[in-house]
Amino acid sequence: MRFRRALTEAEESIELNLIPLIDVIMFLLIFFISTTTFIEEPGVDVDKPRAASAAQVEKNSIIFAVTSDGRVAYGGKEIGLGGVRPTVKRLCAREPLPVVIEADQKSSSGLMIRVIDEAKLGGARDVSLASDKG
């Protein structure tokens, strides 16, 4: 009985071909990049008023939503009036960005003025109100 292997036996070399794996990863990367949208929406439905002079918004904008029941939201989350200034300060730390406020037709004009004021105090470059082209 012989239990020992001879030291001179050739072992099989194992090769792992990575090219198909890299191809699949590149395909997935291209798919996700091409299907992703980079415009941040406020995530709250508002009934914007119509304006004949409406223009397209810049892609690098901070968008707040003001609902008819007096809530202020950013990125789909309610932040309230007190969260506007810190949010603008945080996002404008590198460079001043424009702020767009999507206000519902039935929202309070006093609340809109306070949101505009908070955004300007936070360091916003420009503050605009969003409307539908009509």
DSSP file with accessible surface (Angstrom, degrees, kcal/mol):
  #  RESIDUE AA STRUCTURE BP1 BP2  ACC     N-H-->O    O-->H-N    N-H-->O    O-->H-N    TCO  KAPPA ALPHA  PHI   PSI    X-CA   Y-CA   Z-CA
    1    1 A M              0   0  206      0, 0.0     2,-0.5     0, 0.0     0, 0.0   0.000 360.0 360.0 360.0 129.8    0.0    0.0    0.0
    2    2 A R        +     0   0  205      1,-0.1     0, 0.0     2,-0.0     0, 0.0  -0.954 360.0 166.8-123.3 116.6    1.3    3.3   -1.0
    3    3 A F        +     0   0  175     -2,-0.5     2,-0.3     2,-0.1    -1,-0.1   0.569  51.4  89.2-103.8 -14.8   -0.4    6.4    0.4
    4    4 A R        -     0   0  217      1,-0.0     2,-0.3     0, 0.0     3,-0.0  -0.676  70.0-132.0 -89.1 142.8    2.1    9.1   -0.6
    5    5 A R        -     0   0  161     -2,-0.3     2,-0.2     1,-0.1    -2,-0.1  -0.666  29.7-107.1 -87.6 149.5    2.0   10.9   -3.8
    6    6 A A    >   -     0   0   36     -2,-0.3     3,-1.3     1,-0.1    -1,-0.1  -0.476  19.9-134.0 -73.7 141.4    5.2   11.3   -5.7
    7    7 A L  T 3  S+     0   0  179      1,-0.2    -1,-0.1    -2,-0.2    -2,-0.0   0.670 101.1  62.6 -70.9 -14.0    6.7   14.8   -5.6
    8    8 A T  T 3  S+     0   0  135      2,-0.1    -1,-0.2     0, 0.0     2,-0.1   0.474  72.8 118.6 -94.2   0.2    7.2   14.8   -9.3
    9    9 A E    <   -     0   0  112     -3,-1.3     2,-0.4     1,-0.1    -4,-0.0  -0.425  67.4-122.1 -68.0 138.1    3.5   14.5  -10.3
   10   10 A A        -     0   0  100     -2,-0.1     2,-0.3     1,-0.0    -1,-0.1  -0.672  22.6-142.8 -83.4 128.8    2.4   17.4  -12.4
   11   11 A E        -     0   0  155     -2,-0.4     2,-0.2     1,-0.1    -1,-0.0  -0.681  23.0-107.5 -89.2 148.6   -0.6   19.3  -10.8
   12   12 A E        -     0   0  183     -2,-0.3     2,-0.4     1,-0.1    -1,-0.1  -0.522  31.1-130.2 -74.0 135.9   -3.3   20.7  -13.1
   13   13 A S        -     0   0  101     -2,-0.2     2,-0.5     1,-0.0    -1,-0.1  -0.700  16.3-139.3 -88.3 139.8   -3.2   24.4  -13.3
   14   14 A I        -     0   0  165     -2,-0.4     2,-0.4     2,-0.0    -1,-0.0  -0.858  17.4-168.0-102.0 126.3   -6.5   26.2  -12.7
   15   15 A E        -     0   0  176     -2,-0.5     2,-0.6     2,-0.0    -2,-0.0  -0.938   7.4-159.9-115.9 135.7   -7.4   29.1  -15.0
   16   16 A L        -     0   0  144     -2,-0.4     2,-0.7     2,-0.0    -2,-0.0  -0.959  12.3-146.0-115.3 117.1  -10.2   31.5  -14.3
   17   17 A N        +     0   0  113     -2,-0.6     4,-0.4     1,-0.2    -2,-0.0  -0.718  19.1 178.2 -86.1 113.5  -11.4   33.4  -17.4
   18   18 A L     >  +     0   0   91     -2,-0.7     4,-2.5     1,-0.2     5,-0.2   0.574  58.6  88.5 -92.6 -10.4  -12.5   36.9  -16.2
   19   19 A I  H  > S+     0   0  108      1,-0.2     4,-2.4     2,-0.2     5,-0.2   0.926  88.4  47.6 -62.4 -45.0  -13.4   38.3  -19.6
   20   20 A P  H  > S+     0   0   71      0, 0.0     4,-2.1     0, 0.0    -1,-0.2   0.908 112.1  51.8 -62.8 -34.5  -17.0   37.1  -19.6
   21   21 A L  H  > S+     0   0   98     -4,-0.4     4,-2.3     2,-0.2    -2,-0.2   0.930 110.1  47.8 -65.7 -43.1  -17.4   38.4  -16.1
   22   22 A I  H  X S+     0   0   91     -4,-2.5     4,-2.6     1,-0.2     5,-0.2   0.905 109.7  54.3 -64.5 -39.5  -16.1   41.9  -17.0
   23   23 A D  H  X S+     0   0  101     -4,-2.4     4,-2.2    -5,-0.2    -2,-0.2   0.925 109.5  46.8 -60.5 -44.0  -18.4   41.9  -20.1
   24   24 A V  H  X S+     0   0   86     -4,-2.1     4,-2.4     2,-0.2    -2,-0.2   0.923 112.0  50.0 -66.2 -42.1  -21.5   41.3  -17.9
   25   25 A I  H  X S+     0   0   95     -4,-2.3     4,-2.5     1,-0.2    -2,-0.2   0.923 111.2  48.9 -64.2 -42.0  -20.4   43.9  -15.4
   26   26 A M  H  X S+     0   0   93     -4,-2.6     4,-2.6     2,-0.2     5,-0.2   0.908 110.1  51.9 -64.5 -40.3  -19.9   46.5  -18.1
   27   27 A F  H  X S+     0   0  142     -4,-2.2     4,-2.4    -5,-0.2    -2,-0.2   0.938 111.7  46.3 -61.4 -45.5  -23.3   45.7  -19.7
   28   28 A L  H  X S+     0   0   79     -4,-2.4     4,-2.6     2,-0.2     5,-0.2   0.906 111.7  51.7 -64.3 -40.3  -25.0   46.2  -16.3
   29   29 A L  H  X S+     0   0   91     -4,-2.5     4,-2.3    -5,-0.2     5,-0.2   0.943 111.5  46.0 -62.2 -46.4  -23.2   49.4  -15.7
   30   30 A I  H  X S+     0   0  106     -4,-2.6     4,-2.4     1,-0.2    -2,-0.2   0.910 112.1  52.6 -63.6 -39.7  -24.2   50.8  -19.1
   31   31 A F  H  X S+     0   0  100     -4,-2.4     4,-1.4    -5,-0.2    -2,-0.2   0.950 112.1  43.7 -62.3 -47.7  -27.8   49.7  -18.5
   32   32 A F  H  X S+     0   0  117     -4,-2.6     4,-0.8     1,-0.2    -1,-0.2   0.874 113.9  50.3 -69.8 -35.3  -28.1   51.4  -15.1
   33   33 A I  H  < S+     0   0  100     -4,-2.3     3,-0.5    -5,-0.2    -1,-0.2   0.921 112.1  47.4 -67.4 -40.7  -26.4   54.6  -16.3
   34   34 A S  H  < S+     0   0   86     -4,-2.4    -1,-0.2    -5,-0.2    -2,-0.2   0.758 115.1  44.7 -75.7 -21.6  -28.6   54.9  -19.3
   35   35 A T  H  < S+     0   0   80     -4,-1.4     2,-0.3    -5,-0.2    -1,-0.2   0.522  92.7  96.7-100.0  -2.3  -31.9   54.3  -17.4
   36   36 A T     <  -     0   0   68     -4,-0.8     2,-0.4    -3,-0.5    -4,-0.0  -0.666  62.4-147.2 -89.7 137.5  -31.2   56.5  -14.5
   37   37 A T        -     0   0  123     -2,-0.3    -2,-0.1     1,-0.1    -3,-0.0  -0.854   5.7-163.8-101.3 142.2  -32.5   60.1  -14.4
   38   38 A F        +     0   0  166     -2,-0.4     2,-0.6     2,-0.1    -1,-0.1   0.344  56.8 104.1-108.4   5.0  -30.5   62.7  -12.6
   39   39 A I        -     0   0   74     21,-0.1     2,-0.5     1,-0.0    -2,-0.1  -0.795  69.1-135.5 -88.5 123.0  -33.1   65.4  -12.2
   40   40 A E        -     0   0  100     -2,-0.6    21,-0.1    19,-0.4    -2,-0.1  -0.667  18.2-159.8 -84.3 122.5  -34.2   65.4   -8.6
   41   41 A E        -     0   0  117     -2,-0.5    22,-0.0     1,-0.1    33,-0.0  -0.724  24.5-123.6 -97.6 150.9  -38.0   65.7   -8.2
   42   42 A P        -     0   0    3      0, 0.0    34,-2.7     0, 0.0    23,-0.1   0.766  32.8-137.6 -69.3 -22.1  -39.5   66.9   -5.0
   43   43 A G        +     0   0   60      1,-0.2     2,-0.4    32,-0.2    31,-0.1   0.546  69.5 103.5  81.4   4.1  -41.6   63.7   -4.6
   44   44 A V  S    S-     0   0   24     29,-0.1     2,-0.5    33,-0.1    -1,-0.2  -0.976  73.2-123.1-121.1 133.1  -44.8   65.6   -3.5
   45   45 A D        +     0   0  161     -2,-0.4     2,-0.4    -3,-0.1    59,-0.1  -0.629  36.5 173.5 -78.0 123.6  -47.7   66.2   -5.9
   46   46 A V        -     0   0   27     -2,-0.5     2,-1.1    21,-0.1    21,-0.1  -0.972  34.8-129.9-128.4 147.0  -48.5   69.9   -6.3
   47   47 A D        -     0   0   82     -2,-0.4    58,-2.2    55,-0.0    59,-0.2  -0.794  34.4-157.9 -95.3  91.3  -51.0   71.6   -8.6
   48   48 A K        -     0   0   43     -2,-1.1    83,-0.1    56,-0.2    56,-0.1  -0.425  15.9-114.1 -74.6 145.6  -48.8   74.3  -10.1
   49   49 A P        -     0   0   54      0, 0.0    83,-2.5     0, 0.0     2,-0.3  -0.340  32.3-111.1 -70.9 161.4  -50.4   77.4  -11.6
   50   50 A R  E     -a  132   0A 177     81,-0.2     2,-0.3    83,-0.1    83,-0.2  -0.711  34.1-179.3 -96.3 144.8  -50.0   78.1  -15.3
   51   51 A A  E >   -a  133   0A  30     81,-2.6    83,-1.5    -2,-0.3     3,-1.0  -0.995  28.7-145.4-143.9 138.5  -47.9   80.9  -16.7
   52   52 A A  T 3  S+     0   0   84     -2,-0.3    -1,-0.1     1,-0.2    81,-0.1   0.783 102.1  53.6 -72.3 -25.2  -47.3   82.0  -20.3
   53   53 A S  T 3  S+     0   0  111      2,-0.0    -1,-0.2    80,-0.0    80,-0.1   0.159  76.8 141.9 -97.9  21.1  -43.7   83.0  -19.5
   54   54 A A    <   -     0   0   17     -3,-1.0     2,-0.3    78,-0.2    76,-0.1  -0.329  30.0-167.9 -65.2 140.7  -42.7   79.7  -17.9
   55   55 A A        -     0   0   94     76,-0.1    76,-0.2    78,-0.0     2,-0.1  -0.863  28.8 -87.1-127.3 163.3  -39.1   78.6  -18.7
   56   56 A Q        -     0   0  177     -2,-0.3     2,-0.2     1,-0.1    -1,-0.0  -0.440  44.4-123.3 -71.7 143.0  -37.1   75.4  -18.3
   57   57 A V        -     0   0   64     -2,-0.1     2,-0.1     1,-0.1    -1,-0.1  -0.510  25.6-104.2 -87.1 151.4  -35.3   74.9  -15.0
   58   58 A E        -     0   0  103     -2,-0.2     3,-0.2     1,-0.1    -1,-0.1  -0.407  23.9-127.0 -67.8 152.9  -31.6   74.3  -14.6
   59   59 A K  S    S+     0   0  163      1,-0.2     2,-1.4    -2,-0.1   -19,-0.4   0.855 103.1  61.8 -72.6 -33.0  -30.5   70.7  -13.8
   60   60 A N  S    S+     0   0  111    -21,-0.1     2,-0.3     2,-0.1    -1,-0.2  -0.588  81.6 125.9 -93.9  75.3  -28.5   71.8  -10.8
   61   61 A S        -     0   0   19     -2,-1.4     2,-0.6    -3,-0.2    38,-0.2  -0.932  61.1-126.2-129.7 154.5  -31.3   73.2   -8.8
   62   62 A I  E     -b   99   0B   3     36,-2.5    38,-3.3    -2,-0.3     2,-0.6  -0.901  31.1-158.6 -98.4 122.0  -32.7   72.7   -5.3
   63   63 A I  E     -b  100   0B  15     -2,-0.6    12,-0.6    36,-0.2     2,-0.3  -0.915  11.8-177.8-112.8 119.6  -36.4   72.0   -5.6
   64   64 A F  E     -bC 101  74B   0     36,-2.7    38,-3.4    -2,-0.6     2,-0.4  -0.849  14.0-146.6-108.1 150.7  -38.8   72.5   -2.7
   65   65 A A  E     -bC 102  73B   0      8,-2.6     8,-2.7    -2,-0.3     2,-0.5  -0.958   6.3-164.6-118.7 134.7  -42.5   71.7   -2.7
   66   66 A V  E     -bC 103  72B   0     36,-2.7    38,-2.4    -2,-0.4     6,-0.2  -0.982  17.2-153.3-117.4 117.4  -45.1   73.6   -0.8
   67   67 A T    >   -     0   0    6      4,-2.4     3,-1.6    -2,-0.5    41,-0.3  -0.387  28.0-107.2 -88.7 169.5  -48.4   71.8   -0.5
   68   68 A S  T 3  S+     0   0   67      1,-0.3    40,-0.1    39,-0.2    -1,-0.1   0.754 117.6  57.4 -68.2 -23.2  -51.9   73.2   -0.2
   69   69 A D  T 3  S-     0   0  106     38,-0.1    -1,-0.3     2,-0.1    38,-0.1   0.257 124.2 -97.8 -94.0  14.4  -52.1   72.1    3.5
   70   70 A G  S <  S+     0   0   42     -3,-1.6     2,-0.3     1,-0.3    -2,-0.1   0.654  74.9 140.8  87.8  17.0  -48.9   74.1    4.4
   71   71 A R        -     0   0   98      9,-0.1    -4,-2.4    10,-0.0     2,-0.5  -0.714  38.1-151.6 -94.0 145.0  -46.3   71.3    4.3
   72   72 A V  E     -C   66   0B   1     -2,-0.3     7,-2.4    -6,-0.2     8,-2.0  -0.965  20.2-177.5-114.3 128.4  -42.8   72.0    2.9
   73   73 A A  E     -CD  65  78B   4     -8,-2.7    -8,-2.6    -2,-0.5     2,-0.4  -0.927  17.8-170.7-130.1 151.0  -41.0   69.0    1.4
   74   74 A Y  E >  S-CD  64  77B  35      3,-2.6     3,-1.5    -2,-0.3   -10,-0.1  -0.981  79.7  -6.0-137.9 125.8  -37.6   68.3   -0.2
   75   75 A G  T 3  S-     0   0   35    -12,-0.6   -32,-0.2    -2,-0.4     3,-0.1   0.811 129.3 -55.9  64.0  29.3  -36.8   65.1   -2.0
   76   76 A G  T 3  S+     0   0   42    -34,-2.7     2,-0.4     1,-0.2    -1,-0.3   0.410 117.3 106.2  85.2  -3.7  -40.1   63.5   -1.0
   77   77 A K  E <  S-D   74   0B 157     -3,-1.5    -3,-2.6   -35,-0.1     2,-0.4  -0.918  74.4-118.7-113.2 137.2  -39.6   64.1    2.7
   78   78 A E  E     +D   73   0B 118     -2,-0.4    -5,-0.3    -5,-0.2    -7,-0.0  -0.556  37.5 165.7 -73.2 125.0  -41.3   66.7    4.8
   79   79 A I     >  -     0   0   50     -7,-2.4     4,-0.5    -2,-0.4    -6,-0.2   0.550  32.8-142.9-115.4 -14.5  -38.8   69.1    6.2
   80   80 A G  T >4  -     0   0   23     -8,-2.0     3,-1.0     1,-0.2     4,-0.4   0.049  40.4 -65.0  72.2 172.8  -41.0   72.0    7.3
   81   81 A L  G >> S+     0   0   35      1,-0.2     3,-1.3     2,-0.2     4,-0.6   0.887 132.9  59.6 -64.8 -35.3  -40.2   75.6    7.2
   82   82 A G  G 34 S+     0   0   64      1,-0.3    -1,-0.2     2,-0.1    -2,-0.2   0.680 100.3  56.7 -69.9 -15.8  -37.3   75.2    9.7
   83   83 A G  G <X S+     0   0   15     -3,-1.0     4,-1.6    -4,-0.5    -1,-0.3   0.547  87.1  78.7 -92.9  -5.3  -35.5   72.7    7.4
   84   84 A V  H <> S+     0   0    0     -3,-1.3     4,-2.6    -4,-0.4     5,-0.2   0.965  92.9  46.1 -68.4 -52.3  -35.3   75.0    4.4
   85   85 A R  H  X S+     0   0   85     -4,-0.6     4,-2.7     1,-0.2     5,-0.2   0.934 114.5  45.9 -60.9 -47.8  -32.3   77.1    5.5
   86   86 A P  H  > S+     0   0   74      0, 0.0     4,-2.4     0, 0.0    -1,-0.2   0.894 113.2  51.4 -64.2 -34.1  -30.1   74.2    6.7
   87   87 A T  H  X S+     0   0   14     -4,-1.6     4,-2.4     2,-0.2    -2,-0.2   0.937 112.3  45.0 -66.0 -44.8  -30.9   72.2    3.6
   88   88 A V  H  X S+     0   0    0     -4,-2.6     4,-2.2     2,-0.2    -1,-0.2   0.920 112.8  51.4 -65.7 -41.6  -29.9   75.2    1.3
   89   89 A K  H  < S+     0   0  118     -4,-2.7    -1,-0.2    -5,-0.2    -2,-0.2   0.925 112.0  47.0 -59.9 -44.1  -26.8   75.8    3.4
   90   90 A R  H >< S+     0   0  156     -4,-2.4     3,-1.0     1,-0.2     4,-0.2   0.926 116.6  42.5 -64.9 -44.0  -25.7   72.2    3.1
   91   91 A L  H 3< S+     0   0   51     -4,-2.4     4,-0.3     1,-0.2     3,-0.3   0.750 115.7  49.0 -78.2 -22.4  -26.3   72.0   -0.6
   92   92 A C  T 3< S+     0   0   17     -4,-2.2    -1,-0.2    -5,-0.2    -2,-0.2   0.150  77.2 108.3 -99.9  18.6  -24.8   75.4   -1.4
   93   93 A A  S <  S+     0   0   83     -3,-1.0    -1,-0.2     1,-0.2    -2,-0.1   0.895  88.1  32.5 -64.0 -40.7  -21.6   74.8    0.6
   94   94 A R  S    S-     0   0  245      1,-0.3    -1,-0.2    -3,-0.3    -2,-0.1   0.919 137.7  -8.7 -81.6 -48.3  -19.4   74.4   -2.5
   95   95 A E  S    S-     0   0  113     -4,-0.3    -1,-0.3     0, 0.0     2,-0.2  -0.992  79.8 -95.4-149.9 146.9  -21.2   76.9   -4.8
   96   96 A P        -     0   0   71      0, 0.0    28,-0.1     0, 0.0    -4,-0.1  -0.463  43.6-163.8 -66.4 129.9  -24.5   78.8   -4.7
   97   97 A L        -     0   0   31     -2,-0.2    28,-1.9    26,-0.2    29,-0.3  -0.831  22.4-105.0-111.9 153.2  -27.2   76.9   -6.5
   98   98 A P        -     0   0    8      0, 0.0   -36,-2.5     0, 0.0     2,-0.4  -0.494  30.8-141.3 -74.6 149.5  -30.6   78.2   -7.7
   99   99 A V  E     -be  62 127B   0     27,-3.6    29,-2.6   -38,-0.2     2,-0.4  -0.936  11.3-163.8-113.1 134.5  -33.7   77.2   -5.7
  100  100 A V  E     -be  63 128B  13    -38,-3.3   -36,-2.7    -2,-0.4     2,-0.6  -0.978   4.9-156.9-118.2 130.3  -37.0   76.4   -7.3
  101  101 A I  E     -be  64 129B   0     27,-2.9    29,-2.9    -2,-0.4     2,-0.9  -0.935   2.1-159.9-110.6 117.5  -40.2   76.3   -5.2
  102  102 A E  E     -b   65   0B  22    -38,-3.4   -36,-2.7    -2,-0.6     2,-0.4  -0.856  21.9-176.4 -94.1 100.5  -43.1   74.2   -6.6
  103  103 A A  E     -b   66   0B   7     -2,-0.9   -36,-0.2    27,-0.4   -57,-0.1  -0.829  25.6-119.7-104.7 137.4  -46.0   75.7   -4.7
  104  104 A D    >   -     0   0   21    -38,-2.4     3,-1.7    -2,-0.4   -56,-0.2  -0.386  26.2-117.4 -66.1 150.7  -49.6   74.4   -5.0
  105  105 A Q  T 3  S+     0   0  111    -58,-2.2    -1,-0.1     1,-0.3   -57,-0.1   0.846 115.7  47.1 -58.4 -33.7  -52.2   76.9   -6.4
  106  106 A K  T 3  S+     0   0  167    -59,-0.2    -1,-0.3     2,-0.1     2,-0.1   0.316  87.4 116.2 -94.7   8.9  -54.0   76.7   -3.1
  107  107 A S  S <  S-     0   0   13     -3,-1.7     2,-0.2   -41,-0.2   -39,-0.2  -0.392  77.1 -92.5 -76.6 159.1  -51.0   77.2   -0.8
  108  108 A S     >  -     0   0   73    -41,-0.3     4,-1.8     1,-0.2     5,-0.1  -0.483  21.8-146.2 -72.4 131.9  -50.6   80.2    1.4
  109  109 A S  H  > S+     0   0   84     -2,-0.2     4,-2.3     1,-0.2     5,-0.2   0.840 100.5  59.5 -67.7 -30.0  -48.7   83.1   -0.2
  110  110 A G  H  > S+     0   0   35      2,-0.2     4,-2.0     1,-0.2    -1,-0.2   0.908 104.8  48.5 -63.6 -39.5  -47.4   83.9    3.3
  111  111 A L  H  > S+     0   0   21      2,-0.2     4,-2.4     1,-0.2    -1,-0.2   0.910 109.7  52.5 -68.0 -38.9  -45.8   80.5    3.6
  112  112 A M  H  X S+     0   0   38     -4,-1.8     4,-2.6     1,-0.2    -2,-0.2   0.921 108.8  50.1 -61.4 -43.1  -44.2   80.9    0.1
  113  113 A I  H  X S+     0   0  111     -4,-2.3     4,-2.5     1,-0.2    -1,-0.2   0.911 110.9  49.4 -62.5 -40.3  -42.7   84.2    1.1
  114  114 A R  H  X S+     0   0  149     -4,-2.0     4,-2.5     2,-0.2    -1,-0.2   0.892 110.7  49.6 -67.6 -37.4  -41.3   82.7    4.2
  115  115 A V  H  X S+     0   0    0     -4,-2.4     4,-2.4     2,-0.2    -2,-0.2   0.925 111.4  49.5 -66.2 -41.6  -39.8   79.7    2.2
  116  116 A I  H  X S+     0   0   38     -4,-2.6     4,-2.3     1,-0.2    -2,-0.2   0.934 111.9  48.9 -61.3 -43.9  -38.2   82.2   -0.3
  117  117 A D  H  X S+     0   0   88     -4,-2.5     4,-2.4     1,-0.2    -2,-0.2   0.926 111.0  48.9 -62.5 -45.8  -36.8   84.2    2.6
  118  118 A E  H  X S+     0   0   39     -4,-2.5     4,-1.4     1,-0.2    -1,-0.2   0.891 110.7  51.4 -62.6 -38.9  -35.3   81.1    4.3
  119  119 A A  H  <>S+     0   0    0     -4,-2.4     5,-1.9     2,-0.2     4,-0.5   0.919 111.1  47.2 -65.7 -41.6  -33.8   80.0    1.0
  120  120 A K  H ><5S+     0   0  130     -4,-2.3     3,-1.0     1,-0.2    -2,-0.2   0.895 110.9  51.2 -67.3 -39.5  -32.1   83.3    0.5
  121  121 A L  H 3<5S+     0   0   89     -4,-2.4    -1,-0.2     1,-0.2    -2,-0.2   0.784 105.1  58.8 -67.1 -24.8  -30.8   83.4    4.1
  122  122 A G  T 3<5S-     0   0    7     -4,-1.4    -1,-0.2    -5,-0.2    -2,-0.2   0.581 127.3 -96.6 -79.2 -10.8  -29.4   79.9    3.4
  123  123 A G  T < 5 +     0   0   37     -3,-1.0    -3,-0.2    -4,-0.5   -26,-0.2   0.677  61.5 166.3 106.7  21.7  -27.3   81.2    0.6
  124  124 A A      < -     0   0   16     -5,-1.9    -1,-0.2   -28,-0.1     3,-0.1  -0.404  32.4-144.3 -69.8 144.3  -29.3   80.4   -2.5
  125  125 A R  S    S-     0   0  106    -28,-1.9     2,-0.3     1,-0.3    -1,-0.1   0.958  80.9  -1.5 -72.3 -54.5  -28.2   82.2   -5.7
  126  126 A D        -     0   0   86    -29,-0.3   -27,-3.6     2,-0.0     2,-0.5  -0.984  63.4-150.7-134.9 149.3  -31.7   82.7   -7.2
  127  127 A V  E     +e   99   0B  30     -2,-0.3     2,-0.3   -29,-0.2   -27,-0.2  -0.988  22.9 174.5-123.8 125.8  -35.1   81.7   -5.9
  128  128 A S  E     -e  100   0B  62    -29,-2.6   -27,-2.9    -2,-0.5     2,-0.4  -0.905  28.3-127.3-128.7 157.1  -37.9   81.0   -8.5
  129  129 A L  E     -e  101   0B  92     -2,-0.3     2,-0.2   -29,-0.2   -27,-0.2  -0.887  27.7-130.6-103.1 135.2  -41.4   79.8   -8.4
  130  130 A A        +     0   0   19    -29,-2.9   -27,-0.4    -2,-0.4     2,-0.3  -0.587  31.7 167.6 -85.0 145.2  -42.3   76.8  -10.6
  131  131 A S        -     0   0   37     -2,-0.2     2,-0.3   -76,-0.2   -81,-0.2  -0.967  36.3-105.4-148.0 162.7  -45.3   76.9  -12.9
  132  132 A D  E     -a   50   0A  53    -83,-2.5   -81,-2.6    -2,-0.3     2,-0.3  -0.700  42.2-106.3 -87.5 145.4  -46.7   74.9  -15.8
  133  133 A K  E      a   51   0A 146     -2,-0.3   -81,-0.2   -83,-0.2   -83,-0.1  -0.552 360.0 360.0 -72.2 126.5  -46.5   76.4  -19.3
  134  134 A G              0   0   68    -83,-1.5    -1,-0.1    -2,-0.3   -82,-0.1  -0.482 360.0 360.0-143.4 360.0  -49.9   77.5  -20.2
